[in-house]
């Protein structure tokens, strides 16, 4: 564990995340939501169909809660500080994106492209129509993996790049599975990572108290 009151931001997670924010902003300006969705959703094969279906679970509450609970098996993280920090870092971004979902209530790809024969969709994938913005799975994945990257002891910091790539793959899966548009996953990722970092910083600063 890091010393109380000190926080070290994992560069192997946050540098790629910064590049993602910049590149994602450029993509949003340069291309239409339809074009981005079409490129991702229509480039498919049988292997990706199965892989993306399971990858997207990494942004679901059941998986996140299970992993966070298992972390407590490590003696260094068997504390009330870890419990409350994990809870706040993952619940507050969740409620924030839920509020935004209800406020904007934007349509999902299925509602806009229901008559397009090119849209790739399999019957066992979730069929969703509304509350598209922002993406809850993307927020959940970035909150979860950002939190794990902040917990890492310095000698394991390089795992941060793996955590970032897993979170980004969840974002990709949401377009592939025809559940979201690019702006949904982009906003969700920022909400997840930024909110989690702010909460973790606060909890670390006042860890002693």
Secondary structure, 3 states (H helix, E strand, C coil): CCCCCCCCCCHHHHHHHHHHHHHHHHHHHHCCHHHHHHHHHCCCCHHHHHHHHHHHHHHCHHHHHHHHHHHCCCHHHCCHHHHHHHHHHHHHHHHHHHHHHHHHCCCCHHHHCCCCCCCCCCCCCCCCCCCCCCCHHHHHHHHHHHHHHHHCCHHHCCHHHHHHHHHHHHHHHHHHCCCCCHHHHHHHHHHHHHHHHHHHHHHHHCCCC
